[in-house]
C-alpha cells in the first residue's frame, strides 16, 4: 500500500488521479487560461488601434505635390485637392500594399491619388493610398 489512493476513477488519461496530479492539473489549467486571456487582450488592443475605414474622414483626392524622405524611406507626402492641401505621414509599421516610391511617380506625372487617413494627435497618417 505505498501509493496514493486515486481521487477519481476515469478512463480519461488527461484527468488527474492523485492529489499531486490534481494540483499540477489545476496549475496547468490556470496557465492556459491566463495565456488565452492575455492573447485576447493583445488582439483587442491591436485591433482597436487600426481604425475602421468607415470611421475615417472622407478620402482626400488630389495631386501629390511633395514627397518627403527620411533616408531611403518615404516619410510623408503632401496632397493638393479641392481647395485643400494636406500633409500625410506614413506609418512605417503599416503595409500599404505597394512600393511607396510609386508616390514619386505620381508627383512627377500629376496623376491623382486617393488617400484615407486617420488623425493621430495633430497629424494625419495614411491608412490607404490608391491611384485615383
MDAnalysis code that builds the backbone (N, CA, C; Angstrom):
import MDAnalysis as mda
import numpy as np

u = mda.Universe.empty(396, n_residues=132, atom_resindex=np.repeat(np.arange(132), 3), trajectory=True)
u.add_TopologyAttr("name", ["N", "CA", "C"] * 132)
u.add_TopologyAttr("resid", np.arange(1, 133))
u.add_TopologyAttr("resname", ["UNK", "UNK", "UNK", "UNK", "UNK", "UNK", "UNK", "UNK", "UNK", "UNK", "UNK", "UNK", "UNK", "UNK", "UNK", "UNK", "UNK", "UNK", "UNK", "UNK", "UNK", "UNK", "UNK", "UNK", "UNK", "UNK", "UNK", "UNK", "UNK", "UNK", "UNK", "UNK", "UNK", "UNK", "UNK", "UNK", "UNK", "UNK", "UNK", "UNK", "UNK", "UNK", "UNK", "UNK", "UNK", "UNK", "UNK", "UNK", "UNK", "UNK", "UNK", "UNK", "UNK", "UNK", "UNK", "UNK", "UNK", "UNK", "UNK", "UNK", "UNK", "UNK", "UNK", "UNK", "UNK", "UNK", "UNK", "UNK", "UNK", "UNK", "UNK", "UNK", "UNK", "UNK", "UNK", "UNK", "UNK", "UNK", "UNK", "UNK", "UNK", "UNK", "UNK", "UNK", "UNK", "UNK", "UNK", "UNK", "UNK", "UNK", "UNK", "UNK", "UNK", "UNK", "UNK", "UNK", "UNK", "UNK", "UNK", "UNK", "UNK", "UNK", "UNK", "UNK", "UNK", "UNK", "UNK", "UNK", "UNK", "UNK", "UNK", "UNK", "UNK", "UNK", "UNK", "UNK", "UNK", "UNK", "UNK", "UNK", "UNK", "UNK", "UNK", "UNK", "UNK", "UNK", "UNK", "UNK", "UNK", "UNK", "UNK", "UNK"])
u.atoms.positions = np.array([
    [0.792, -1.192, 0.000],
    [0.000, 0.000, 0.000],
    [0.837, 1.260, 0.000],
    [1.910, 1.383, -0.654],
    [2.770, 2.551, -0.608],
    [2.290, 3.709, -1.465],
    [1.343, 3.516, -2.403],
    [0.930, 4.584, -3.306],
    [-0.271, 5.351, -2.778],
    [-0.531, 6.487, -3.409],
    [-1.690, 7.285, -3.038],
    [-2.944, 6.675, -3.629],
    [-4.038, 6.839, -2.927],
    [-5.313, 6.336, -3.432],
    [-5.818, 7.283, -4.510],
    [-6.366, 6.777, -5.595],
    [-6.873, 7.654, -6.648],
    [-8.035, 8.503, -6.154],
    [-8.088, 9.752, -6.666],
    [-9.193, 10.643, -6.335],
    [-10.457, 10.225, -7.064],
    [-10.296, 9.952, -8.349],
    [-11.439, 9.559, -9.166],
    [-11.003, 8.436, -10.086],
    [-11.926, 7.625, -10.445],
    [-11.655, 6.572, -11.424],
    [-12.282, 7.016, -12.739],
    [-11.442, 7.406, -13.693],
    [-11.952, 7.800, -15.004],
    [-11.114, 7.114, -16.052],
    [-11.667, 7.026, -17.230],
    [-10.917, 6.488, -18.351],
    [-10.185, 7.580, -19.104],
    [-10.295, 8.825, -18.657],
    [-9.676, 9.973, -19.322],
    [-8.238, 10.108, -18.847],
    [-7.234, 9.873, -19.734],
    [-5.838, 9.960, -19.299],
    [-5.396, 11.391, -18.991],
    [-6.183, 12.408, -19.407],
    [-5.838, 13.802, -19.143],
    [-6.237, 14.234, -17.730],
    [-7.154, 13.527, -17.126],
    [-7.640, 13.903, -15.807],
    [-6.711, 13.373, -14.721],
    [-6.509, 14.142, -13.664],
    [-5.644, 13.687, -12.561],
    [-6.309, 12.565, -11.771],
    [-5.460, 11.702, -11.254],
    [-5.978, 10.607, -10.433],
    [-5.449, 10.642, -9.008],
    [-4.464, 11.508, -8.727],
    [-3.935, 11.644, -7.366],
    [-3.988, 13.106, -6.977],
    [-3.815, 13.382, -5.709],
    [-3.842, 14.764, -5.219],
    [-2.724, 15.583, -5.864],
    [-1.550, 14.988, -6.005],
    [-0.423, 15.692, -6.623],
    [-0.737, 16.012, -8.090],
    [-1.285, 15.040, -8.819],
    [-1.645, 15.276, -10.220],
    [-2.742, 16.324, -10.332],
    [-3.662, 16.338, -9.367],
    [-4.740, 17.329, -9.374],
    [-4.168, 18.746, -9.225],
    [-3.173, 18.896, -8.353],
    [-2.548, 20.199, -8.161],
    [-1.828, 20.655, -9.431],
    [-1.078, 19.761, -10.058],
    [-0.379, 20.077, -11.310],
    [-1.399, 20.426, -12.395],
    [-2.473, 19.642, -12.468],
    [-3.519, 19.878, -13.466],
    [-4.141, 21.263, -13.271],
    [-4.421, 21.628, -12.020],
    [-5.023, 22.938, -11.731],
    [-4.089, 24.070, -12.159],
    [-2.803, 23.937, -11.879],
    [-1.845, 24.963, -12.283],
    [-1.767, 25.070, -13.801],
    [-1.771, 23.930, -14.498],
    [-1.731, 23.956, -15.964],
    [-2.953, 24.675, -16.534],
    [-4.120, 24.373, -15.998],
    [-5.352, 24.999, -16.488],
    [-5.322, 26.505, -16.231],
    [-4.789, 26.901, -15.068],
    [-4.692, 28.328, -14.762],
    [-3.746, 29.020, -15.745],
    [-2.627, 28.388, -16.047],
    [-1.672, 28.961, -17.009],
    [-2.315, 29.065, -18.383],
    [-3.007, 28.007, -18.831],
    [-3.679, 28.044, -20.137],
    [-4.711, 29.167, -20.181],
    [-5.473, 29.309, -19.117],
    [-6.483, 30.364, -19.053],
    [-5.835, 31.742, -19.114],
    [-4.767, 31.932, -18.340],
    [-4.089, 33.232, -18.311],
    [-3.473, 33.572, -19.662],
    [-2.881, 32.584, -20.325],
    [-2.297, 32.816, -21.649],
    [-3.393, 33.167, -22.651],
    [-4.508, 32.456, -22.605],
    [-5.618, 32.741, -23.515],
    [-6.171, 34.141, -23.264],
    [-6.309, 34.531, -22.011],
    [-6.805, 35.862, -21.674],
    [-5.838, 36.936, -22.161],
    [-4.544, 36.741, -21.939],
    [-3.546, 37.710, -22.402],
    [-3.580, 37.836, -23.927],
    [-3.712, 36.713, -24.621],
    [-3.794, 36.750, -26.084],
    [-5.014, 37.508, -26.554],
    [-6.134, 37.310, -25.892],
    [-7.361, 38.018, -26.245],
    [-7.197, 39.518, -26.030],
    [-6.578, 39.906, -24.918],
    [-6.364, 41.323, -24.650],
    [-5.443, 41.963, -25.688],
    [-4.384, 41.251, -26.067],
    [-3.469, 41.776, -27.083],
    [-4.210, 41.985, -28.392],
    [-5.022, 41.016, -28.801],
    [-5.788, 41.157, -30.043],
    [-6.766, 42.315, -29.959],
    [-7.387, 42.502, -28.821],
    [-8.337, 43.598, -28.671],
    [-7.631, 44.943, -28.779],
    [-6.471, 45.069, -28.146],
    [-5.730, 46.331, -28.197],
    [-5.214, 46.589, -29.602],
    [-4.597, 45.588, -30.223],
    [-4.064, 45.761, -31.571],
    [-5.194, 46.042, -32.551],
    [-6.276, 45.292, -32.443],
    [-7.415, 45.521, -33.327],
    [-8.023, 46.892, -33.108],
    [-7.992, 47.370, -31.871],
    [-8.531, 48.692, -31.576],
    [-7.663, 49.821, -32.081],
    [-6.400, 49.555, -32.368],
    [-5.502, 50.597, -32.852],
    [-5.698, 50.881, -34.335],
    [-6.117, 49.895, -35.078],
    [-6.309, 50.072, -36.515],
    [-7.699, 50.641, -36.742],
    [-7.785, 51.837, -37.304],
    [-9.098, 52.436, -37.491],
    [-9.897, 51.709, -38.553],
    [-11.194, 51.635, -38.344],
    [-12.096, 51.072, -39.335],
    [-12.253, 52.108, -40.442],
    [-12.163, 51.657, -41.696],
    [-12.230, 52.587, -42.830],
    [-13.518, 53.402, -42.787],
    [-14.612, 52.810, -42.326],
    [-15.880, 53.527, -42.270],
    [-15.829, 54.694, -41.278],
    [-14.940, 54.627, -40.281],
    [-14.832, 55.677, -39.268],
    [-13.883, 56.799, -39.670],
    [-13.233, 56.664, -40.817],
    [-12.244, 57.650, -41.229],
    [-12.911, 58.845, -41.905],
    [-12.222, 59.995, -41.921],
    [-12.740, 61.127, -42.673],
    [-12.873, 60.757, -44.156],
    [-13.625, 61.564, -44.890],
    [-13.761, 61.333, -46.326],
    [-12.377, 61.261, -46.950],
    [-12.217, 60.380, -47.950],
    [-10.899, 60.294, -48.582],
    [-10.533, 61.619, -49.241],
    [-9.258, 61.891, -49.224],
    [-8.725, 63.077, -49.876],
    [-8.225, 62.652, -51.246],
    [-8.692, 63.321, -52.267],
    [-8.252, 63.000, -53.620],
    [-7.567, 64.234, -54.190],
    [-6.391, 64.017, -54.782],
    [-5.677, 65.137, -55.369],
    [-4.321, 64.720, -55.890],
    [-3.533, 65.745, -56.220],
    [-2.194, 65.519, -56.774],
    [-1.163, 65.508, -55.656],
    [-0.177, 64.646, -55.817],
    [0.955, 64.611, -54.888],
    [1.893, 65.742, -55.305],
    [2.050, 66.737, -54.445],
    [2.896, 67.880, -54.817],
    [4.265, 67.833, -54.135],
    [4.394, 66.979, -53.131],
    [5.690, 66.849, -52.454],
    [5.777, 65.459, -51.836],
    [6.959, 64.862, -51.898],
    [7.234, 63.591, -51.231],
    [8.433, 63.825, -50.319],
    [8.269, 63.507, -49.033],
    [9.348, 63.697, -48.060],
    [9.963, 62.362, -47.692],
    [11.265, 62.355, -47.598],
    [12.019, 61.146, -47.255],
    [12.773, 61.350, -45.951],
    [13.000, 60.226, -45.302],
    [13.937, 60.154, -44.178],
    [14.898, 59.052, -44.572],
    [16.054, 59.447, -45.045],
    [16.991, 58.481, -45.600],
    [16.417, 57.910, -46.880],
    [16.361, 56.599, -46.981],
    [15.819, 55.957, -48.182],
    [14.311, 55.746, -48.091],
    [13.718, 55.989, -46.919],
    [12.295, 55.709, -46.702],
    [11.423, 56.925, -46.992],
    [10.237, 56.660, -47.542],
    [9.232, 57.709, -47.705],
    [8.631, 57.963, -46.325],
    [8.696, 59.208, -45.851],
    [8.187, 59.556, -44.530],
    [6.822, 60.216, -44.599],
    [6.503, 60.819, -45.743],
    [5.231, 61.508, -45.883],
    [5.128, 62.141, -47.255],
    [3.970, 62.715, -47.508],
    [3.745, 63.393, -48.782],
    [2.634, 64.415, -48.600],
    [2.561, 65.357, -49.516],
    [1.533, 66.386, -49.477],
    [0.619, 66.200, -50.669],
    [-0.677, 66.200, -50.395],
    [-1.692, 66.065, -51.438],
    [-2.437, 67.380, -51.543],
    [-2.582, 67.861, -52.771],
    [-3.338, 69.070, -53.037],
    [-4.610, 68.681, -53.775],
    [-5.759, 68.946, -53.127],
    [-7.054, 68.598, -53.710],
    [-7.934, 69.824, -53.804],
    [-9.234, 69.603, -53.880],
    [-10.215, 70.686, -53.983],
    [-10.092, 71.647, -52.808],
    [-9.448, 72.764, -53.021],
    [-9.301, 73.818, -52.009],
    [-8.674, 73.351, -50.706],
    [-7.923, 72.253, -50.740],
    [-7.271, 71.777, -49.530],
    [-5.902, 71.205, -49.888],
    [-4.987, 71.427, -48.999],
    [-3.651, 70.847, -49.131],
    [-3.350, 70.180, -47.799],
    [-3.041, 68.889, -47.841],
    [-2.878, 68.142, -46.597],
    [-1.551, 67.398, -46.578],
    [-0.831, 67.531, -45.473],
    [0.388, 66.763, -45.269],
    [-0.024, 65.417, -44.669],
    [0.363, 64.344, -45.333],
    [0.024, 62.991, -44.915],
    [1.316, 62.278, -44.531],
    [1.334, 61.692, -43.342],
    [2.508, 60.961, -42.886],
    [2.339, 59.468, -43.140],
    [3.453, 58.774, -43.233],
    [3.477, 57.334, -43.463],
    [3.733, 56.632, -42.132],
    [2.917, 55.627, -41.843],
    [3.123, 54.779, -40.677],
    [4.059, 53.658, -41.104],
    [5.262, 53.648, -40.598],
    [6.273, 52.663, -41.030],
    [5.902, 51.232, -40.683],
    [4.984, 51.053, -39.750],
    [4.559, 49.713, -39.354],
    [3.431, 49.181, -40.248],
    [2.864, 50.026, -41.079],
    [1.702, 49.668, -41.905],
    [2.138, 49.249, -43.303],
    [1.537, 48.185, -43.821],
    [1.807, 47.734, -45.187],
    [0.751, 48.343, -46.098],
    [1.161, 49.216, -46.999],
    [0.231, 49.886, -47.899],
    [-0.035, 49.073, -49.161],
    [0.663, 47.968, -49.326],
    [0.387, 47.083, -50.441],
    [1.101, 47.425, -51.733],
    [2.000, 48.392, -51.695],
    [2.778, 48.744, -52.877],
    [4.046, 49.448, -52.422],
    [4.990, 49.584, -53.329],
    [6.247, 50.284, -53.054],
    [5.944, 51.784, -52.965],
    [6.190, 52.368, -51.820],
    [5.861, 53.781, -51.610],
    [6.636, 54.720, -52.523],
    [7.708, 54.238, -53.138],
    [8.417, 55.071, -54.111],
    [7.533, 55.411, -55.309],
    [6.448, 54.665, -55.492],
    [5.479, 54.951, -56.552],
    [4.875, 56.349, -56.389],
    [4.883, 56.880, -55.154],
    [4.372, 58.236, -54.928],
    [5.199, 59.280, -55.680],
    [6.484, 59.008, -55.868],
    [7.334, 59.911, -56.657],
    [6.842, 59.995, -58.099],
    [6.402, 58.868, -58.637],
    [5.862, 58.853, -59.997],
    [4.610, 59.734, -60.078],
    [3.761, 59.644, -59.078],
    [2.560, 60.499, -59.035],
    [2.952, 61.973, -58.958],
    [3.979, 62.264, -58.195],
    [4.432, 63.658, -58.103],
    [4.903, 64.154, -59.455],
    [5.664, 63.322, -60.169],
    [6.204, 63.733, -61.481],
    [5.123, 63.852, -62.551],
    [4.172, 62.903, -62.579],
    [3.172, 62.872, -63.655],
    [1.937, 63.710, -63.356],
    [1.692, 63.975, -62.072],
    [0.474, 64.705, -61.712],
    [-0.754, 63.814, -61.637],
    [-0.574, 62.497, -61.816],
    [-1.711, 61.583, -61.678],
    [-2.205, 61.623, -60.234],
    [-3.523, 61.725, -60.023],
    [-4.054, 61.888, -58.666],
    [-4.012, 60.592, -57.850],
    [-4.069, 60.774, -56.545],
    [-4.179, 59.670, -55.594],
    [-5.420, 59.900, -54.730],
    [-5.882, 58.825, -54.119],
    [-6.977, 58.897, -53.147],
    [-6.419, 58.339, -51.837],
    [-6.505, 59.135, -50.792],
    [-5.913, 58.764, -49.505],
    [-6.989, 58.767, -48.428],
    [-7.084, 57.666, -47.717],
    [-7.868, 57.641, -46.475],
    [-6.850, 57.784, -45.353],
    [-7.174, 58.603, -44.396],
    [-6.210, 58.920, -43.355],
    [-6.889, 58.929, -41.998],
    [-6.056, 58.799, -40.962],
    [-6.533, 58.833, -39.571],
    [-5.763, 59.915, -38.832],
    [-6.467, 60.649, -38.027],
    [-5.855, 61.698, -37.225],
    [-5.235, 61.083, -35.986],
    [-3.964, 61.376, -35.736],
    [-3.277, 60.967, -34.505],
    [-2.694, 62.235, -33.905],
    [-3.336, 62.698, -32.878],
    [-2.925, 63.990, -32.322],
    [-3.232, 65.065, -33.344],
    [-2.216, 65.839, -33.713],
    [-2.426, 66.888, -34.710],
    [-1.865, 66.502, -36.078],
    [-1.625, 65.210, -36.293],
    [-1.043, 64.748, -37.560],
    [-1.969, 63.763, -38.259],
    [-1.908, 63.781, -39.589],
    [-2.708, 62.864, -40.412],
    [-1.802, 61.749, -40.931],
    [-2.185, 60.507, -40.660],
    [-1.418, 59.344, -41.140],
    [-2.250, 58.589, -42.169],
    [-1.576, 58.202, -43.256],
    [-2.254, 57.445, -44.315],
    [-2.665, 56.086, -43.790],
    [-3.896, 55.684, -44.123],
    [-4.378, 54.343, -43.835],
    [-4.428, 53.549, -45.134],
    [-4.969, 54.168, -46.177],
    [-4.950, 53.570, -47.513],
    [-4.522, 54.627, -48.513],
    [-3.798, 54.199, -49.527],
    [-3.372, 55.093, -50.615],
    [-3.669, 54.342, -51.919],
    [-4.417, 54.977, -52.802],
    [-4.802, 54.333, -54.072],
    [-4.595, 55.298, -55.227],
    [-4.433, 54.733, -56.416],
    [-4.492, 55.546, -57.624],
    [-5.921, 56.039, -57.755],
    [-6.086, 57.293, -58.136],
    [-7.456, 57.839, -58.283],
    [-7.843, 57.887, -59.748],
])
